[in-house]
């Protein structure tokens, strides 16, 4: 079964749940995109700007058109499909 485990980056149980589901034979999309060493490679706003938390609404809307944000969205959307 294919599973998209929707969660927050703050959810400390997410990696554990992904592992459990995979060990049960499910194909699980991991939005964090961890490699074999456990390093996370998923999309973060800080990849665009380290000061992203101080963005205005206008700056946030502009960032949605950044190639990094578009690639992250597309990767996650494909995972949902």
C-alpha positions as CSV (number, residue, x, y, z in Angstrom):
1,X,0.0,0.0,0.0
2,X,1.2,3.5,-0.8
3,X,1.0,6.0,2.1
4,X,1.6,9.7,2.3
5,X,2.2,10.4,6.0
6,X,1.2,14.0,6.5
7,X,2.9,15.7,9.4
8,X,4.9,18.6,10.7
9,X,8.7,19.0,10.7
10,X,8.2,19.4,14.5
11,X,6.7,16.0,14.9
12,X,9.5,14.0,16.4
13,X,7.6,10.7,15.9
14,X,7.4,11.1,12.1
15,X,10.7,9.3,11.3
16,X,9.7,6.5,13.6
17,X,6.3,6.1,12.0
18,X,7.8,6.1,8.5
19,X,10.2,3.4,9.5
20,X,7.4,1.3,11.1
21,X,5.2,1.6,8.1
22,X,8.0,0.7,5.7
23,X,8.9,-2.3,7.9
24,X,5.3,-3.5,7.5
25,X,5.8,-3.5,3.7
26,X,4.2,-0.2,2.8
27,X,5.6,2.3,0.3
28,X,5.8,5.5,2.4
29,X,6.5,9.0,1.1
30,X,8.9,10.8,3.4
31,X,8.7,14.5,2.9
32,X,12.0,14.9,4.8
33,X,13.7,12.8,2.2
34,X,16.2,11.2,4.5
35,X,19.2,9.5,3.0
36,X,20.7,6.3,4.3
37,X,22.8,8.2,6.8
38,X,19.7,9.9,8.2
39,X,20.5,13.3,6.8
40,X,17.4,15.2,5.9
41,X,17.1,16.7,2.4
42,X,13.5,17.9,2.3
43,X,12.3,21.4,1.4
44,X,12.8,24.1,4.0
45,X,12.1,27.8,3.6
46,X,15.5,28.4,5.1
47,X,17.0,27.0,1.8
48,X,15.6,30.1,0.2
49,X,16.4,32.6,2.9
50,X,17.8,32.0,6.4
51,X,15.6,35.0,7.6
52,X,12.4,33.5,6.2
53,X,10.6,33.8,9.6
54,X,10.7,37.6,9.3
55,X,9.1,37.7,5.8
56,X,6.2,39.9,5.1
57,X,3.2,38.4,3.3
58,X,4.4,39.9,0.1
59,X,7.9,38.4,0.5
60,X,6.3,35.0,1.3
61,X,4.2,35.2,-1.9
62,X,7.3,36.1,-3.9
63,X,9.2,33.1,-2.4
64,X,6.5,30.8,-3.7
65,X,7.9,31.4,-7.2
66,X,11.5,30.6,-6.2
67,X,12.7,27.5,-8.1
68,X,13.6,25.8,-4.8
69,X,10.0,26.2,-3.5
70,X,8.6,25.1,-6.8
71,X,10.8,21.9,-6.8
72,X,9.8,21.2,-3.1
73,X,6.1,21.6,-3.9
74,X,6.3,19.4,-7.0
75,X,8.2,16.7,-5.1
76,X,5.6,16.6,-2.3
77,X,2.7,16.8,-4.8
78,X,4.1,13.8,-6.7
79,X,4.4,12.0,-3.4
80,X,0.7,12.6,-2.7
81,X,-0.2,11.2,-6.2
